[in-house]
Amino acid sequence: MTQRVYILWSYPLFHQTVSLLLKHPAFAIVGSGSDRELARQEIERLQPDIILLEEVVNGDPIDADILGFLKSSAWEPRIARLSLQDNDLRIYQREYRTIDTPEDLLTLLQK
């Protein structure tokens, strides 16, 4: 089964890198954006299976508004927050893991 993914990013390099990693038959990127309000509208319309958020160090987290919105949503997407600073991946299903390789990311998202 193909997982539909939305990428919410702050830096273009994050978006490009994650998009390359997710060129895998198990995933289909259905949308992406860096503007919070537009992303929120797209996420609500597309209802992806996975929302991949970039964690911003020393700044306003791009995901703060989105997480609040998703808590009240009718569907339950898997939310993964990735920090490039410390190789941390937080999946909002009470999981916390450190990733070391691109394959780690693919494995965790496919669960």
Phi, psi and omega per residue, in radians:
M1 nan 2.296 -3.138
T2 -1.438 2.266 3.099
Q3 -1.571 2.248 3.121
R4 -1.531 2.205 -2.987
V5 -2.095 2.401 2.968
Y6 -2.021 2.331 -3.120
I7 -1.924 2.148 3.080
L8 -1.913 2.061 -2.973
W9 -2.313 2.808 3.027
S10 -1.898 -0.676 -3.066
Y11 -1.954 2.309 -3.131
P12 -0.971 -0.603 -3.142
L13 -1.109 -0.674 3.073
F14 -1.044 -0.858 -3.120
H15 -1.033 -0.828 -3.116
Q16 -1.112 -0.740 -3.115
T17 -1.153 -0.839 -3.137
V18 -1.118 -0.685 3.115
S19 -1.069 -0.708 3.094
L20 -1.145 -0.742 3.138
L21 -1.102 -0.587 -3.066
L22 -1.568 0.240 2.989
K23 -1.400 1.242 -3.041
H24 -2.400 2.492 -3.089
P25 -1.031 -0.346 -3.118
A26 -1.395 -0.157 -3.060
F27 -2.264 2.586 3.004
A28 -2.350 2.064 3.104
I29 -1.363 2.027 -3.094
V30 -1.701 -0.214 3.116
G31 3.139 2.876 3.081
S32 -2.804 2.749 3.115
G33 -3.035 2.824 3.097
S34 -2.033 -0.220 3.093
D35 -1.516 2.061 -3.041
R36 -0.999 -0.828 -3.071
E37 -1.170 -0.785 3.105
L38 -1.126 -0.694 3.120
A39 -1.087 -0.744 3.135
R40 -1.038 -0.773 3.129
Q41 -1.116 -0.766 3.132
E42 -1.130 -0.751 3.140
I43 -1.079 -0.749 3.130
E44 -1.101 -0.716 -3.129
R45 -1.259 -0.747 -3.048
L46 -1.446 -0.490 -3.090
Q47 0.777 1.103 -3.127
P48 -1.193 2.805 3.092
D49 -1.307 -0.603 -3.101
I50 -2.283 2.369 3.000
I51 -2.044 2.068 -3.113
L52 -1.801 2.033 -3.063
L53 -1.911 2.438 3.033
E54 -1.527 2.183 3.077
E55 -1.478 2.197 -3.116
V56 -1.723 2.141 3.138
V57 -1.474 2.404 3.118
N58 1.030 0.723 3.105
G59 -2.847 3.119 3.089
D60 -1.199 2.229 3.120
P61 -1.178 2.244 -3.114
I62 -1.136 -0.321 -3.043
D63 -1.632 -0.063 -3.045
A64 -1.007 -0.848 3.140
D65 -1.182 -0.686 -3.094
I66 -1.154 -0.762 -3.134
L67 -1.074 -0.725 3.106
G68 -1.103 -0.735 3.112
F69 -1.103 -0.746 -3.073
L70 -1.215 -0.484 3.113
K71 -1.092 -0.464 -3.127
S72 -1.807 0.166 -3.084
S73 -1.390 2.804 -3.111
A74 -1.416 -0.405 3.130
W75 -1.936 2.867 -3.039
E76 -2.096 1.490 3.105
P77 -1.310 2.763 3.003
R78 -1.456 2.243 -3.089
I79 -1.962 2.142 3.128
A80 -2.097 2.218 3.120
R81 -1.966 2.113 -3.049
L82 -1.918 2.275 3.075
S83 -1.916 2.074 3.106
L84 -1.338 -0.366 -3.127
Q85 -1.110 -0.778 -3.025
D86 -2.211 0.300 3.125
N87 1.020 0.495 3.127
D88 -1.607 2.504 3.034
L89 -2.218 2.150 3.097
R90 -1.971 2.100 3.094
I91 -1.874 2.195 -3.043
Y92 -1.435 1.193 2.953
Q93 -2.557 0.702 -3.139
R94 1.058 0.692 3.085
E95 -2.149 2.562 3.045
Y96 -2.518 2.129 -3.110
R97 -2.441 2.663 2.984
T98 -1.749 2.335 3.128
I99 -1.873 2.541 -3.132
D100 -2.039 -0.433 -3.069
T101 -2.359 2.816 3.059
P102 -1.032 -0.561 3.126
E103 -1.129 -0.574 3.068
D104 -1.031 -0.753 3.134
L105 -1.089 -0.832 -3.129
L106 -1.074 -0.738 -3.133
T107 -1.086 -0.787 -3.115
L108 -1.194 -0.623 -3.130
L109 -1.295 -0.423 -3.104
Q110 -1.409 -0.151 -3.112
K111 -1.041 nan nan
